[in-house]
Amino acid sequence: MDLERRLMKKLIEWKDSPRRKPLILKGARQVGKTWLMKNFGRQYYQKTAYINFDHNERMKNVFSLDFSIDRILLAINAETGVKVTPGDTLIIFDEIQEAPNAITALKYFAENGSEYHVMAAGSLLGMAIHEGVSFPVGKVNILTLHPMSFYEFLKALGEESLAGLLDRKMWDMITAFRDKFIFWLKNYYFIGGMPEAVQLFTETKDYESVRELQKELLTLYEADFGKHIKDRELPRVRMVWNAIPGQLAKENRKFFFGQVKKGARAKDFEMAIQWLQDCGLITKVSRVTKPAIPLKAYEEETAYKLFFLDVGLLSAISSLDARALLEGNRAFTEFKGALTEQYVCQQFICDTLYEPYYFTSESNKYELDFMVQKGMDVLPVEVKAETNVHAKSLRAYYDKYHPVITWRLSMNDYEEQEWVTNIPLYAVHCL
């Protein structure tokens, strides 16, 4: 079964663009980059020339001599058996961070071989760039692949009709099928959006197998820490990674370093957090000091929340079992706020155009879970895990700033009230 990814539309636009440049596809390990590139090549090109630089010294050496496009194409032909021809062949460079000169070569494809369609990907690409690899700024297009959104998850589980209701914002029908939406949302909290976990569940409907797979993925990520991080920084990366679930479980989800290590300060962990961000394993949501346009200008450097790349991995690392999530027992009740906020953050990033921030009032009397910029407006977002939606913070913010739209995400049905619009949690896609 093929998992449909919405980013495929962007790839088609890239293929057809008259201003096409070599494309870099960023994203964490195991989010489906290789599958997506190969599937794209299979569907939209006559031929695909696939090169993986991991443990491929021969092809690494090809890029260490010079950047002659003709010579590189000859080498690709020899390596793959595919004769590259302009327009009908997709060239894929996978794990390109293993060959820094191949990253540089993308500039020469842009300048001297623009008729060739070149895609590159690497799970540790962000880290390589951060460490000083010469990056072809302005000479490449960049897209990022995230774990599957709840919308993509519904389609993968054969619930295209439910996904279609979200596409068309058919609120009456969405309300009519709320039980089905809530059932699948709770499943998504457990399974998450890692493609392999979603695929396994579609085939087996076995929660235990999914959890085993997720724990394998977590082990794989931690193995990467040991392989790619300098010894001095390794303990700090592990500390940050392992601290995230506990920090999200707090009432105040701001990341406190003193709870990671006694006496620790933010600057002690800057490199560790940067590494985890570069690899796509965490999302940093910064506090803004003022709800004004552009939000980026009011971002605080030292106050932020950290989220995992995937809600299913958060529930796995927190050892929540399927019954806790699906039946809503005490373990879920105590952790549901953290899972819900993780879920909403993930949907903002992988299913909308919004970059999430959060806001605390000057006197620290109240805090808004998220804040996003829409055009020339700043929109406050409050997240409620259930149907209890008493929203003191949101009301205080509204009374002071009078935003044009105020969003509350909860398990309640869609409703436009005098000062706030309630959006069901399973309908973040509609934003």
Secondary structure by P-SEA (a helix, b strand, c coil): cbbbbcaaaaaaaaaacccccbbbbbbcccccaaaaaaaaaaccccbbbbbbccccaaaaaaacccccaaaaaaaaaaacccccccccbbbbbccccccaaaaaaaaaaacccccbbbbbbbcaaaaaaaaccccccccbbbbbbccccaaaaaaaacaaaaaaaaaacaaaaaaaaaaaaaaaaaaaaacccaaaaaaaaaccccaaaaaaaaaaaaaaaaaaaaccccccaaaaaaaaaaaaaaaaaccccccccccccccccccccaaaaaaaaaaccbbbbbbbccccccccccccccccccccccaaaaaaaacccccccccccaaaaacaaaaaaaaaaaaaacccccbbbbbbccccccccccccccccbbbbbbbbcccccccaaaaaaaacccccbbbbbccccccccccbbbbcccccccc
